[in-house]
Amino acid sequence: MENTYHIFGLNITSAIPLPATPAVHRQPDAAPDVVIAYGKTPETLTNPRIKGVRFQAGPGEVLLHVDGVARYHVQEGRCVTIEPEAGANEDDILIF
């Protein structure tokens, strides 16, 4: 199911309901500025400039891995791909 929102001037389409957002939904014909979707994420970034225990950041992208929850891949600030781990709770996924 696709959820649509208009938050902070951005049109957002999300596979996950965002219950803490204002109840202002975007116009149906407006193109999304940000898309949040479930999908496959990379294990590592190709060219990370910064690496931490749970994250990597490179030009135009960030990869966050939360054990027991999901891996999150953000590209150009416009596309967020979430790959849940087996048995992950959607409420836990939403927190990150």
VOTOR-825934 format. One record per atom (N, C-alpha, C): residue number from 1; residue in three letters; atom name; x, z, y. Coordinates in Angstrom, 1 decimal. Example, Ala and Ser with C-alpha at 12.3 -4.5 7.8 and 13.67 -1.06 7.14 Angstrom:
> resi resn name east up north
> 1 ALA N 13.2 7.8 -5.7
> 1 ALA CA 12.3 7.8 -4.5
> 1 ALA C 13.2 7.8 -3.3
> 2 SER N 12.8 7.1 -2.2
> 2 SER CA 13.7 7.1 -1.1
> 2 SER C 12.9 7.9 0.0
This chain:
> resi resn name east up north
> 1 MET N 0.8 0.0 -1.2
> 1 MET CA 0.0 0.0 0.0
> 1 MET C 0.9 0.0 1.2
> 2 GLU N 0.5 -0.7 2.2
> 2 GLU CA 1.3 -0.9 3.4
> 2 GLU C 0.6 -0.1 4.5
> 3 ASN N 1.4 0.8 5.2
> 3 ASN CA 0.9 1.6 6.3
> 3 ASN C 1.5 1.1 7.6
> 4 THR N 0.8 1.0 8.6
> 4 THR CA 1.3 0.4 9.9
> 4 THR C 1.1 1.4 11.0
> 5 TYR N 2.1 1.5 11.9
> 5 TYR CA 2.1 2.5 13.0
> 5 TYR C 2.7 1.9 14.2
> 6 HIS N 2.4 2.5 15.3
> 6 HIS CA 3.1 2.2 16.6
> 6 HIS C 3.6 3.5 17.1
> 7 ILE N 5.0 3.7 17.0
> 7 ILE CA 5.6 4.9 17.3
> 7 ILE C 6.8 4.6 18.3
> 8 PHE N 6.8 5.4 19.4
> 8 PHE CA 7.9 5.2 20.4
> 8 PHE C 8.1 3.8 20.8
> 9 GLY N 7.0 3.0 20.9
> 9 GLY CA 7.1 1.6 21.3
> 9 GLY C 7.5 0.7 20.2
> 10 LEU N 7.6 1.1 19.0
> 10 LEU CA 8.0 0.3 17.9
> 10 LEU C 6.8 0.1 16.9
> 11 ASN N 6.7 -1.1 16.4
> 11 ASN CA 5.7 -1.4 15.4
> 11 ASN C 6.4 -1.2 14.1
> 12 ILE N 5.8 -0.3 13.3
> 12 ILE CA 6.5 0.1 12.0
> 12 ILE C 5.5 -0.2 10.8
> 13 THR N 6.1 -0.8 9.8
> 13 THR CA 5.4 -1.0 8.5
> 13 THR C 6.1 -0.2 7.5
> 14 SER N 5.4 0.7 6.8
> 14 SER CA 6.0 1.6 5.9
> 14 SER C 5.3 1.7 4.5
> 15 ALA N 6.1 1.6 3.5
> 15 ALA CA 5.5 1.8 2.1
> 15 ALA C 5.1 3.3 1.9
> 16 ILE N 5.7 4.2 2.7
> 16 ILE CA 5.4 5.6 2.6
> 16 ILE C 4.5 6.0 3.8
> 17 PRO N 3.4 6.7 3.5
> 17 PRO CA 2.6 7.2 4.7
> 17 PRO C 3.4 8.1 5.5
> 18 LEU N 3.3 8.1 6.8
> 18 LEU CA 4.1 8.9 7.7
> 18 LEU C 3.1 9.9 8.4
> 19 PRO N 2.7 11.0 7.7
> 19 PRO CA 1.7 11.9 8.1
> 19 PRO C 2.0 12.6 9.5
> 20 ALA N 3.2 12.8 9.8
> 20 ALA CA 3.6 13.5 11.0
> 20 ALA C 3.5 12.6 12.3
> 21 THR N 3.2 11.3 12.1
> 21 THR CA 3.2 10.4 13.3
> 21 THR C 1.8 10.5 14.0
> 22 PRO N 1.8 10.1 15.2
> 22 PRO CA 0.6 10.0 16.0
> 22 PRO C -0.4 9.0 15.2
> 23 ALA N -1.7 9.3 15.4
> 23 ALA CA -2.7 8.5 14.7
> 23 ALA C -2.9 7.1 15.5
> 24 VAL N -1.9 6.6 16.1
> 24 VAL CA -2.0 5.3 16.7
> 24 VAL C -1.4 4.2 15.8
> 25 HIS N -2.3 3.4 15.3
> 25 HIS CA -1.8 2.3 14.4
> 25 HIS C -1.6 1.1 15.2
> 26 ARG N -0.6 0.3 14.8
> 26 ARG CA -0.3 -1.0 15.5
> 26 ARG C -1.4 -2.0 15.4
> 27 GLN N -1.4 -3.0 16.2
> 27 GLN CA -2.3 -4.1 16.1
> 27 GLN C -2.0 -4.9 14.9
> 28 PRO N -3.0 -5.3 14.1
> 28 PRO CA -2.8 -6.0 12.9
> 28 PRO C -2.0 -7.3 13.0
> 29 ASP N -2.0 -7.9 14.2
> 29 ASP CA -1.3 -9.2 14.3
> 29 ASP C 0.1 -9.0 14.9
> 30 ALA N 0.5 -7.8 15.2
> 30 ALA CA 1.8 -7.5 15.8
> 30 ALA C 2.8 -7.5 14.7
> 31 ALA N 3.9 -8.2 14.9
> 31 ALA CA 5.0 -8.2 13.9
> 31 ALA C 5.7 -6.8 13.9
> 32 PRO N 6.2 -6.4 12.7
> 32 PRO CA 6.9 -5.1 12.7
> 32 PRO C 8.3 -5.2 13.3
> 33 ASP N 8.6 -4.1 14.0
> 33 ASP CA 10.0 -4.0 14.5
> 33 ASP C 10.9 -3.3 13.4
> 34 VAL N 10.3 -2.5 12.6
> 34 VAL CA 10.9 -1.7 11.6
> 34 VAL C 10.1 -1.8 10.3
> 35 VAL N 10.8 -2.1 9.2
> 35 VAL CA 10.1 -2.1 7.9
> 35 VAL C 10.8 -1.1 7.0
> 36 ILE N 9.9 -0.2 6.4
> 36 ILE CA 10.4 0.8 5.5
> 36 ILE C 9.8 0.5 4.1
> 37 ALA N 10.6 0.2 3.1
> 37 ALA CA 10.1 -0.3 1.9
> 37 ALA C 10.9 0.3 0.7
> 38 TYR N 10.3 0.3 -0.4
> 38 TYR CA 11.0 0.7 -1.7
> 38 TYR C 11.7 -0.5 -2.2
> 39 GLY N 12.9 -0.3 -2.8
> 39 GLY CA 13.6 -1.5 -3.3
> 39 GLY C 15.0 -1.0 -3.8
> 40 LYS N 15.8 -2.0 -4.2
> 40 LYS CA 17.1 -1.7 -4.7
> 40 LYS C 18.1 -1.6 -3.6
> 41 THR N 18.9 -0.6 -3.7
> 41 THR CA 20.0 -0.3 -2.6
> 41 THR C 21.3 -0.5 -3.3
> 42 PRO N 22.4 -0.8 -2.5
> 42 PRO CA 23.7 -0.9 -3.0
> 42 PRO C 24.2 0.5 -3.5
> 43 GLU N 25.1 0.5 -4.4
> 43 GLU CA 25.8 1.7 -4.8
> 43 GLU C 26.8 2.2 -3.7
> 44 THR N 27.4 1.2 -3.1
> 44 THR CA 28.4 1.5 -2.0
> 44 THR C 28.2 0.4 -1.0
> 45 LEU N 28.7 0.6 0.2
> 45 LEU CA 28.8 -0.5 1.2
> 45 LEU C 30.0 -1.3 1.0
> 46 THR N 29.9 -2.6 1.4
> 46 THR CA 31.0 -3.5 1.2
> 46 THR C 32.2 -3.1 2.1
> 47 ASN N 32.0 -2.8 3.3
> 47 ASN CA 33.0 -2.5 4.2
> 47 ASN C 32.8 -1.2 5.1
> 48 PRO N 32.7 0.0 4.4
> 48 PRO CA 32.4 1.1 5.2
> 48 PRO C 33.5 1.5 6.1
> 49 ARG N 33.2 1.9 7.4
> 49 ARG CA 34.2 2.4 8.3
> 49 ARG C 34.3 3.9 8.2
> 50 ILE N 33.2 4.5 7.8
> 50 ILE CA 33.2 6.0 7.7
> 50 ILE C 32.6 6.3 6.3
> 51 LYS N 33.2 7.3 5.6
> 51 LYS CA 32.7 7.7 4.3
> 51 LYS C 32.6 9.2 4.3
> 52 GLY N 31.5 9.8 3.9
> 52 GLY CA 31.3 11.2 3.7
> 52 GLY C 30.9 11.5 2.3
> 53 VAL N 30.6 12.7 2.0
> 53 VAL CA 30.2 13.1 0.6
> 53 VAL C 29.0 12.4 0.2
> 54 ARG N 28.0 12.3 1.1
> 54 ARG CA 26.7 11.7 0.7
> 54 ARG C 26.3 10.4 1.5
> 55 PHE N 27.2 10.0 2.4
> 55 PHE CA 26.9 8.8 3.2
> 55 PHE C 28.1 7.9 3.4
> 56 GLN N 27.7 6.7 3.8
> 56 GLN CA 28.7 5.7 4.2
> 56 GLN C 28.1 4.9 5.4
> 57 ALA N 29.0 4.5 6.3
> 57 ALA CA 28.5 3.8 7.5
> 57 ALA C 29.5 2.6 7.8
> 58 GLY N 28.9 1.5 8.0
> 58 GLY CA 29.7 0.3 8.3
> 58 GLY C 29.0 -0.5 9.4
> 59 PRO N 29.5 -1.6 9.8
> 59 PRO CA 28.9 -2.4 10.9
> 59 PRO C 27.5 -2.7 10.6
> 60 GLY N 26.6 -2.1 11.4
> 60 GLY CA 25.1 -2.5 11.2
> 60 GLY C 24.4 -1.9 10.0
> 61 GLU N 25.1 -1.0 9.3
> 61 GLU CA 24.4 -0.4 8.2
> 61 GLU C 24.8 1.0 7.8
> 62 VAL N 23.9 1.8 7.2
> 62 VAL CA 24.2 3.1 6.8
> 62 VAL C 23.6 3.3 5.4
> 63 LEU N 24.3 4.0 4.5
> 63 LEU CA 23.9 4.3 3.2
> 63 LEU C 23.9 5.8 3.0
> 64 LEU N 22.8 6.4 2.7
> 64 LEU CA 22.7 7.8 2.4
> 64 LEU C 22.2 8.1 1.0
> 65 HIS N 22.9 9.0 0.3
> 65 HIS CA 22.5 9.3 -1.1
> 65 HIS C 22.2 10.8 -1.1
> 66 VAL N 20.9 11.1 -1.5
> 66 VAL CA 20.5 12.5 -1.6
> 66 VAL C 20.2 12.7 -3.1
> 67 ASP N 21.1 13.5 -3.7
> 67 ASP CA 20.9 13.8 -5.2
> 67 ASP C 19.5 14.3 -5.5
> 68 GLY N 19.0 13.7 -6.6
> 68 GLY CA 17.7 14.1 -7.1
> 68 GLY C 16.5 13.5 -6.3
> 69 VAL N 16.8 12.8 -5.2
> 69 VAL CA 15.7 12.3 -4.3
> 69 VAL C 15.8 10.8 -4.3
> 70 ALA N 16.8 10.2 -3.5
> 70 ALA CA 16.8 8.8 -3.3
> 70 ALA C 18.1 8.4 -2.7
> 71 ARG N 18.3 7.1 -2.7
> 71 ARG CA 19.3 6.4 -1.9
> 71 ARG C 18.6 5.6 -0.8
> 72 TYR N 19.1 5.7 0.5
> 72 TYR CA 18.5 5.1 1.6
> 72 TYR C 19.5 4.1 2.2
> 73 HIS N 19.1 2.9 2.4
> 73 HIS CA 20.0 1.9 3.0
> 73 HIS C 19.3 1.4 4.3
> 74 VAL N 19.9 1.6 5.4
> 74 VAL CA 19.4 1.2 6.7
> 74 VAL C 20.2 0.1 7.2
> 75 GLN N 19.6 -1.0 7.6
> 75 GLN CA 20.3 -2.2 8.0
> 75 GLN C 19.8 -2.6 9.4
> 76 GLU N 20.8 -2.7 10.4
> 76 GLU CA 20.5 -3.1 11.7
> 76 GLU C 19.4 -2.3 12.4
> 77 GLY N 19.1 -1.1 11.9
> 77 GLY CA 18.1 -0.3 12.5
> 77 GLY C 16.7 -0.8 12.4
> 78 ARG N 16.5 -1.9 11.6
> 78 ARG CA 15.2 -2.5 11.4
> 78 ARG C 14.7 -2.5 10.0
> 79 CYS N 15.5 -2.3 9.1
> 79 CYS CA 15.1 -2.4 7.7
> 79 CYS C 15.6 -1.1 6.9
> 80 VAL N 14.7 -0.3 6.4
> 80 VAL CA 15.1 0.9 5.7
> 80 VAL C 14.6 0.6 4.2
> 81 THR N 15.5 0.6 3.3
> 81 THR CA 15.2 0.4 1.9
> 81 THR C 15.5 1.7 1.2
> 82 ILE N 14.5 2.1 0.4
> 82 ILE CA 14.6 3.4 -0.3
> 82 ILE C 14.5 3.2 -1.8
> 83 GLU N 15.5 3.7 -2.5
> 83 GLU CA 15.5 3.6 -4.0
> 83 GLU C 15.4 5.0 -4.5
> 84 PRO N 14.2 5.4 -4.9
> 84 PRO CA 14.0 6.8 -5.4
> 84 PRO C 14.7 7.0 -6.7
> 85 GLU N 15.2 8.2 -7.0
> 85 GLU CA 15.7 8.6 -8.2
> 85 GLU C 14.6 9.0 -9.2
> 86 ALA N 14.8 8.9 -10.5
> 86 ALA CA 13.8 9.2 -11.5
> 86 ALA C 13.2 10.5 -11.2
> 87 GLY N 11.9 10.6 -11.2
> 87 GLY CA 11.2 11.9 -11.0
> 87 GLY C 11.2 12.5 -9.6
> 88 ALA N 11.6 11.7 -8.6
> 88 ALA CA 11.7 12.1 -7.3
> 88 ALA C 10.2 12.3 -6.7
> 89 ASN N 10.0 13.3 -5.9
> 89 ASN CA 8.7 13.6 -5.3
> 89 ASN C 8.6 12.8 -4.0
> 90 GLU N 7.5 12.1 -3.7
> 90 GLU CA 7.3 11.4 -2.5
> 90 GLU C 7.5 12.2 -1.2
> 91 ASP N 7.1 13.5 -1.3
> 91 ASP CA 7.2 14.4 -0.1
> 91 ASP C 8.7 14.6 0.2
> 92 ASP N 9.5 14.8 -0.9
> 92 ASP CA 11.0 14.9 -0.7
> 92 ASP C 11.6 13.7 -0.1
> 93 ILE N 11.1 12.5 -0.6
> 93 ILE CA 11.7 11.2 -0.1
> 93 ILE C 11.3 11.1 1.3
> 94 LEU N 10.2 11.5 1.8
> 94 LEU CA 9.7 11.4 3.1
> 94 LEU C 10.6 12.2 4.1
> 95 ILE N 11.0 13.4 3.6
> 95 ILE CA 11.8 14.3 4.5
> 95 ILE C 13.1 13.5 5.1
> 96 PHE N 13.7 12.7 4.2
> 96 PHE CA 14.9 12.1 4.7
> 96 PHE C 14.7 10.7 5.3
